[in-house]
Amino acid sequence: MMFLYYMRRVHKIRSFLAGACSGLLALLLVHYAGTWIGYSPALNLLHVLQAGILGVPGVILMVCCTLPSEKLGQIKRTPPKRCPFFIQH
């Protein structure tokens, strides 16, 4: 999808470089300021490629997809109550 966006632009390379630089800057910003939002992504190859190719929307997608899954692990799950109609042996 981003490939089609960059191909339709007049200045294709300049547009791609601006998107990649802004994505990497956003990744660094989220990485170093991540303690305030509770998520600090690691600076590994996958995250750098995602931020470089998709830009700022890629970083936003990374944060939005990771935060709910971390919060789900903190929810207390209670075991189901036993049904009084069945006899337990």
Contacts in CASP RR format, 6 or more apart in sequence:
PFRMAT RR
TARGET T0000
AUTHOR 0000-0000-0000
METHOD contacts of the structure
MODEL  1
MMFLYYMRRVHKIRSFLAGACSGLLALLLVHYAGTWIGYSPALNLLHVLQ
AGILGVPGVILMVCCTLPSEKLGQIKRTPPKRCPFFIQH
2 53 0 8 1.000
2 54 0 8 1.000
2 55 0 8 1.000
6 12 0 8 1.000
6 15 0 8 1.000
6 16 0 8 1.000
9 15 0 8 1.000
19 52 0 8 1.000
19 55 0 8 1.000
19 56 0 8 1.000
20 51 0 8 1.000
20 52 0 8 1.000
20 53 0 8 1.000
20 55 0 8 1.000
22 55 0 8 1.000
22 56 0 8 1.000
23 51 0 8 1.000
23 52 0 8 1.000
23 54 0 8 1.000
23 55 0 8 1.000
23 56 0 8 1.000
23 58 0 8 1.000
23 59 0 8 1.000
24 48 0 8 1.000
24 51 0 8 1.000
24 52 0 8 1.000
24 55 0 8 1.000
26 51 0 8 1.000
26 55 0 8 1.000
26 56 0 8 1.000
26 59 0 8 1.000
26 60 0 8 1.000
27 41 0 8 1.000
27 43 0 8 1.000
27 47 0 8 1.000
27 48 0 8 1.000
27 51 0 8 1.000
27 52 0 8 1.000
27 59 0 8 1.000
28 43 0 8 1.000
30 37 0 8 1.000
30 39 0 8 1.000
30 40 0 8 1.000
30 41 0 8 1.000
30 59 0 8 1.000
30 62 0 8 1.000
30 63 0 8 1.000
31 40 0 8 1.000
31 41 0 8 1.000
31 42 0 8 1.000
31 43 0 8 1.000
32 40 0 8 1.000
34 40 0 8 1.000
37 63 0 8 1.000
37 67 0 8 1.000
38 67 0 8 1.000
39 63 0 8 1.000
39 66 0 8 1.000
39 67 0 8 1.000
39 70 0 8 1.000
41 47 0 8 1.000
41 62 0 8 1.000
41 63 0 8 1.000
41 66 0 8 1.000
47 62 0 8 1.000
50 58 0 8 1.000
50 59 0 8 1.000
50 61 0 8 1.000
50 62 0 8 1.000
51 58 0 8 1.000
51 59 0 8 1.000
51 62 0 8 1.000
54 61 0 8 1.000
82 88 0 8 1.000
END
